[in-house]
Amino acid sequence: MRDPVAHFRGLIRETRELFGDAPREFGFLQKFYLKARPPSWCTRGNDAMWINYRDQWRLLTEGNVVWAAFVQANRLMFEPGRHDCPGTVIYSRDRKHGDELIPLLEAVPRLFELKGAYANDAECQRYGDMLADERERAMGLTVPQIISEGVPMTSTSVVFHRKHLPTGYLTCNFFPLLILPDQKSCMLLPSRFWSPTLIEHWQPRKR
C-alpha cells in the first residue's frame, strides 16, 4: 500500500457509490437482510443506543457514509458466535474529514489508554471513565481535542450485528458508518454494500 491515505479515501468513496445516493429504496429481500433487531437488553427508555434502532430506516435511506473505527468492543465479538454485542466507536461528522481513516486509527490506542487511568485533562478523564464503565454509552460524545489533534471526532456506541459483518465477527477495526446530520444515531453500513477491496481487509489472516 504505497499511499494509505489515498487508498482509504478511495475505499470509502467506492463504498459510498455502491450504496447509492439518498433517498435510497430497497426491495423486500433487501429489507429483510438490512433490518437489525435490537438485543433484548436494548429497549426504549432503558438504553441510550435505542435511538440507533429508532432511526434505523432513516439511516439506511438518508444516511451519510463515513469512516469509523472501534475503540473497544465486547470480547465475544472477536470470535464466531450467535450474540450481537456492543462497542464504542469514533468517527468524524465533519464533511472535510469523513473520508479520512488514518487520524481515527491513530486516535484509537490513545483513547484506549485512558480506560481506568487518571488524566489531568477533564475531557480525557470523562472519556476514560466512560470506557471503564462499559455500560455507559458514548452517544455523541466529543473526543478530547488533545487526542484528536485538531480533527473533529465524535464517539458513539453501536451494536455490532454479525449478519452485517463480512466475517460474522470483528477481524478488522475499521468500517463504514451511517450517520445523520441532525441526529446522534448511527449504524454500521451492512457489508453487502462495501467495496470488495474493503472486504479483503476483513479476511482473517492465515497463521
C-alpha positions in Angstrom: 0.0 0.0 0.0 2.0 2.9 -1.3 -0.3 5.7 -0.2 -2.6 4.6 2.6 -4.3 8.0 2.8 -5.4 7.8 -0.9 -6.1 4.1 -0.5 -8.6 4.6 2.3 -10.2 7.6 0.6 -10.8 5.5 -2.4 -12.3 2.7 -0.4 -14.9 4.9 1.3 -15.8 6.7 -1.8 -16.2 3.4 -3.7 -18.4 2.1 -0.9 -20.5 5.3 -1.0 -21.0 4.8 -4.7 -22.0 1.2 -4.3 -24.6 2.1 -1.6 -26.0 4.9 -3.8 -27.3 8.4 -3.2 -30.2 9.3 -0.9 -33.1 8.8 -0.9 -32.5 5.1 -1.3 -35.0 2.4 -2.0 -34.7 -1.3 -1.2 -36.6 -4.4 -2.3 -38.4 -6.8 0.0 -35.5 -9.3 0.4 -33.0 -6.4 0.9 -35.2 -5.1 3.7 -35.2 -8.5 5.4 -31.4 -8.5 5.4 -31.0 -4.9 6.3 -33.3 -4.8 9.3 -31.3 -5.2 12.6 -33.3 -6.2 15.6 -32.1 -4.7 18.9 -30.8 -7.2 21.6 -33.2 -7.9 24.4 -31.3 -5.6 26.7 -31.6 -2.6 24.4 -35.1 -1.2 24.9 -36.8 2.1 24.6 -36.1 4.2 27.7 -33.6 1.6 29.1 -30.6 2.1 26.8 -29.3 5.2 25.0 -28.5 3.1 22.0 -32.2 2.6 21.3 -32.1 5.7 19.1 -30.0 3.7 16.6 -32.9 1.4 16.1 -35.5 4.2 16.2 -33.7 5.9 13.3 -32.6 2.7 11.5 -34.7 3.1 8.4 -33.9 6.8 8.0 -30.2 6.0 8.4 -30.4 3.4 5.6 -32.4 5.6 3.2 -30.9 9.0 4.0 -27.7 8.5 6.0 -24.2 9.7 5.0 -21.4 7.1 4.8 -18.2 8.0 6.7 -15.3 6.1 8.1 -15.4 4.8 11.7 -13.0 2.8 13.9 -13.8 1.0 17.2 -12.1 1.8 20.4 -13.4 -1.2 22.3 -15.9 -3.9 21.8 -17.4 -6.8 23.8 -14.8 -9.7 23.7 -17.4 -12.1 22.3 -17.4 -10.1 19.1 -13.8 -11.2 18.3 -14.8 -14.8 17.6 -17.6 -16.5 15.8 -20.8 -16.7 17.8 -24.6 -16.1 17.9 -24.9 -12.9 20.0 -24.7 -9.3 18.7 -22.7 -7.2 21.1 -22.0 -3.5 21.7 -18.9 -1.4 21.3 -17.6 2.1 21.3 -16.5 3.7 18.0 -15.2 7.0 16.7 -15.9 8.9 13.5 -15.9 12.5 12.2 -19.1 14.3 11.4 -17.1 17.0 9.7 -17.6 16.7 5.9 -13.9 17.5 5.3 -12.7 14.6 7.5 -15.4 11.9 6.8 -13.1 10.2 4.2 -10.0 10.3 6.4 -9.4 7.0 8.2 -5.7 7.4 9.4 -6.5 10.1 12.1 -9.1 7.8 13.6 -6.8 4.8 13.7 -4.1 6.9 15.3 -6.5 8.2 18.0 -7.9 4.7 18.9 -4.9 3.5 21.0 -4.5 6.9 22.7 -8.2 6.7 23.7 -8.0 3.2 24.9 -5.1 4.1 27.2 -7.4 6.4 29.1 -9.5 3.5 30.2 -9.4 3.3 34.0 -6.5 5.8 34.2 -6.1 9.1 35.9 -5.9 12.1 33.5 -5.0 15.7 34.1 -7.4 16.7 31.4 -11.1 16.7 32.4 -12.3 15.6 28.9 -9.8 12.7 28.9 -10.9 11.7 32.4 -14.5 11.7 31.3 -13.8 9.6 28.3 -11.6 7.1 30.3 -14.3 6.7 32.9 -16.9 6.0 30.2 -14.7 3.2 28.7 -14.1 1.7 32.2 -17.8 1.7 33.0 -18.5 -0.3 29.8 -22.3 0.1 30.4 -22.2 3.8 29.9 -23.0 4.9 26.3 -21.0 7.4 24.3 -23.8 8.8 22.2 -22.4 11.9 20.5 -19.6 12.3 23.0 -16.8 14.6 21.7 -13.4 13.0 21.5 -10.9 15.1 23.6 -9.1 17.6 21.5 -5.8 16.6 23.0 -6.4 13.2 21.5 -7.9 14.2 18.1 -5.2 16.7 17.4 -7.4 19.2 15.6 -9.6 16.7 13.7 -13.2 16.9 15.0 -14.1 13.4 16.2 -17.2 12.1 17.8 -17.6 8.9 19.8 -20.7 6.8 19.9 -22.0 3.4 20.9 -23.3 0.8 18.5 -24.3 -2.9 18.4 -22.2 -5.0 16.0 -24.7 -7.1 14.2 -23.0 -10.2 12.9 -25.1 -10.6 9.8 -23.9 -7.1 8.7 -20.2 -8.0 9.1 -18.2 -9.7 6.2 -16.9 -12.5 8.5 -19.6 -12.5 11.2 -17.2 -11.2 13.8 -14.6 -8.5 14.3 -11.5 -9.2 12.3 -10.7 -5.5 11.4 -11.0 -2.3 13.4 -12.4 0.0 10.7 -15.6 0.1 8.8 -18.2 2.4 7.1 -20.7 4.0 9.4 -24.1 5.6 8.5 -24.8 8.9 10.2 -27.4 11.6 10.0 -26.6 15.4 10.1 -29.2 16.2 12.7 -29.2 13.1 15.0 -26.7 11.2 17.3 -28.0 7.9 16.0 -25.8 5.8 13.7 -25.3 2.2 12.5 -22.7 0.2 10.6 -23.2 0.1 6.9 -24.2 -3.5 6.1 -21.2 -5.2 4.4 -23.3 -6.2 1.3 -22.6 -2.6 0.2 -18.9 -2.4 1.0 -16.1 -2.1 -1.6 -14.8 -5.6 -2.4 -11.3 -4.3 -1.5 -12.5 -3.2 1.9 -13.9 -6.7 2.5 -10.5 -8.1 1.7 -9.1 -6.1 4.7 -11.6 -8.1 6.9 -10.5 -11.6 5.8 -8.8 -13.4 8.7 -5.1 -13.8 8.1 -3.7 -17.3 7.9 -1.4 -18.2 10.7 
